[in-house]
Amino acid sequence: MQENYADKRKIFNAALGEVISKLRQDSKLSARTVACSIELSKTTLLLAEKGLLDPQLTTFCRIAEAYNLSPSKLLKMVENNLPENWSISE
């Protein structure tokens, strides 16, 4: 059975969450420190890390900036964390 769009978004957001959680752990910075550095709420950052946030593009870019990454580099890291042959469309 093929996954629907909502399920695919959850998979993407979970992969994003895993990546940014690992980035924060590797940086040894608190969620508050990272969030403050990019003028984002700590709650928003933690929701993203848990895969419970489908961030706007600008928020995605700010998260990338927090780790000195380009948005395309962050997206590539997320892509590498997705299941093989994953696609947002059917």
Contacts in CASP RR format, 6 or more apart in sequence:
PFRMAT RR
TARGET T0000
AUTHOR 0000-0000-0000
METHOD contacts of the structure
MODEL  1
MQENYADKRKIFNAALGEVISKLRQDSKLSARTVACSIELSKTTLLLAEK
GLLDPQLTTFCRIAEAYNLSPSKLLKMVENNLPENWSISE
2 90 0 8 1.000
3 11 0 8 1.000
5 88 0 8 1.000
8 86 0 8 1.000
8 87 0 8 1.000
8 88 0 8 1.000
9 54 0 8 1.000
9 88 0 8 1.000
10 51 0 8 1.000
11 82 0 8 1.000
11 83 0 8 1.000
11 86 0 8 1.000
12 78 0 8 1.000
12 82 0 8 1.000
12 86 0 8 1.000
12 88 0 8 1.000
13 48 0 8 1.000
13 51 0 8 1.000
13 52 0 8 1.000
13 53 0 8 1.000
13 54 0 8 1.000
14 51 0 8 1.000
15 78 0 8 1.000
15 81 0 8 1.000
15 82 0 8 1.000
16 48 0 8 1.000
16 51 0 8 1.000
16 55 0 8 1.000
16 60 0 8 1.000
16 78 0 8 1.000
16 81 0 8 1.000
17 48 0 8 1.000
17 49 0 8 1.000
17 50 0 8 1.000
17 51 0 8 1.000
18 81 0 8 1.000
19 74 0 8 1.000
19 77 0 8 1.000
19 78 0 8 1.000
19 81 0 8 1.000
20 45 0 8 1.000
20 48 0 8 1.000
20 49 0 8 1.000
20 63 0 8 1.000
20 67 0 8 1.000
20 74 0 8 1.000
21 49 0 8 1.000
23 67 0 8 1.000
23 69 0 8 1.000
24 31 0 8 1.000
24 34 0 8 1.000
24 45 0 8 1.000
24 49 0 8 1.000
24 67 0 8 1.000
27 34 0 8 1.000
27 67 0 8 1.000
31 42 0 8 1.000
31 45 0 8 1.000
31 46 0 8 1.000
31 49 0 8 1.000
32 42 0 8 1.000
34 45 0 8 1.000
34 66 0 8 1.000
35 41 0 8 1.000
35 42 0 8 1.000
35 44 0 8 1.000
35 45 0 8 1.000
36 42 0 8 1.000
37 66 0 8 1.000
38 62 0 8 1.000
38 63 0 8 1.000
38 65 0 8 1.000
38 66 0 8 1.000
39 62 0 8 1.000
40 59 0 8 1.000
40 62 0 8 1.000
40 63 0 8 1.000
40 66 0 8 1.000
44 53 0 8 1.000
44 59 0 8 1.000
45 63 0 8 1.000
47 53 0 8 1.000
48 55 0 8 1.000
48 59 0 8 1.000
48 63 0 8 1.000
53 59 0 8 1.000
55 63 0 8 1.000
57 71 0 8 1.000
60 71 0 8 1.000
60 74 0 8 1.000
60 75 0 8 1.000
61 71 0 8 1.000
63 74 0 8 1.000
64 70 0 8 1.000
64 71 0 8 1.000
64 73 0 8 1.000
64 74 0 8 1.000
67 74 0 8 1.000
69 77 0 8 1.000
END
